[in-house]
Amino acid sequence: MLNIIHMAINILFNVLEYAIFIDVILSWVYRGRGNTLIDILHIFTEPFMAPARKIHEKLIPSTMLDFSPIIAYFMIVVLRYLVNALLGIFV
């Protein structure tokens, strides 16, 4: 049972990583806000991207490159590690 939960959580984190990647690609290609699918994508990525933008602004203010997706990806990796460690305790 715990193995199924572990797999489901890893799939969720994979989906979040791909969603951030898709969000980055679409930010280069499509700049509109009227698309429903992009709005749904932002619902999933914004809880990670907003804190990453704040961290980015504090560490490297006013840069031309946006490193917030990299910071958000790092946050997801750390969160995945913590959740897997907590699940490992219950095994």
C-alpha positions as CSV (number, residue, x, y, z in Angstrom):
1,M,0.0,0.0,0.0
2,L,2.8,2.4,0.9
3,N,4.5,1.5,-2.4
4,I,1.5,2.7,-4.3
5,I,1.4,6.0,-2.4
6,H,5.1,6.4,-3.0
7,M,4.6,5.9,-6.8
8,A,1.7,8.2,-6.9
9,I,3.6,11.0,-5.1
10,N,6.5,10.6,-7.5
11,I,4.2,10.8,-10.5
12,L,2.7,14.0,-9.0
13,F,6.2,15.5,-8.7
14,N,7.0,14.5,-12.3
15,V,3.9,16.1,-13.5
16,L,4.8,19.3,-11.6
17,E,8.3,19.3,-13.2
18,Y,6.9,18.8,-16.7
19,A,4.3,21.6,-16.0
20,I,7.1,24.0,-15.1
21,F,9.0,23.0,-18.2
22,I,5.9,23.5,-20.4
23,D,5.2,26.8,-18.7
24,V,8.7,28.0,-19.6
25,I,8.4,26.9,-23.2
26,L,5.0,28.5,-23.6
27,S,6.3,31.8,-22.1
28,W,8.7,32.0,-25.0
29,V,6.1,31.0,-27.6
30,Y,2.7,32.2,-26.4
31,R,2.2,35.4,-24.5
32,G,-1.6,35.5,-24.2
33,R,-3.6,35.1,-21.0
34,G,-6.9,34.2,-22.6
35,N,-6.3,30.5,-23.1
36,T,-8.0,28.1,-20.6
37,L,-5.3,25.4,-20.8
38,I,-2.6,27.9,-19.9
39,D,-4.7,29.2,-17.0
40,I,-5.0,25.6,-15.7
41,L,-1.2,25.2,-16.1
42,H,-0.7,28.3,-14.1
43,I,-2.9,27.0,-11.3
44,F,-0.4,24.1,-10.8
45,T,2.8,26.0,-11.4
46,E,2.1,29.3,-9.6
47,P,2.4,27.9,-6.1
48,F,6.1,27.1,-6.9
49,M,6.8,29.9,-9.3
50,A,5.7,32.8,-7.1
51,P,8.0,32.0,-4.2
52,A,10.8,31.3,-6.7
53,R,10.3,34.8,-8.2
54,K,10.6,36.3,-4.8
55,I,13.8,34.4,-4.0
56,H,15.1,35.4,-7.4
57,E,14.4,39.1,-6.8
58,K,16.1,39.0,-3.4
59,L,19.2,37.1,-4.6
60,I,19.7,38.6,-8.1
61,P,17.6,41.8,-8.5
62,S,16.9,43.3,-11.9
63,T,18.5,40.7,-14.2
64,M,17.6,40.1,-17.8
65,L,17.3,36.3,-17.3
66,D,14.6,34.7,-15.2
67,F,16.0,32.0,-13.0
68,S,12.7,31.4,-11.1
69,P,11.9,28.2,-13.0
70,I,15.2,26.7,-12.0
71,I,14.6,27.8,-8.4
72,A,11.1,26.3,-8.6
73,Y,12.5,23.0,-10.0
74,F,15.0,22.9,-7.1
75,M,12.1,23.5,-4.6
76,I,10.2,20.6,-6.1
77,V,13.3,18.3,-5.9
78,V,13.8,19.2,-2.2
79,L,10.1,18.7,-1.5
80,R,10.2,15.4,-3.2
81,Y,13.2,14.3,-1.2
82,L,11.5,15.4,2.1
83,V,8.2,13.6,1.2
84,N,10.1,10.4,0.2
85,A,12.1,10.6,3.4
86,L,9.0,10.9,5.5
87,L,7.4,8.0,3.6
88,G,10.6,6.0,4.2
89,I,10.1,6.4,8.0
90,F,6.7,4.7,7.8
91,V,8.0,1.7,5.9
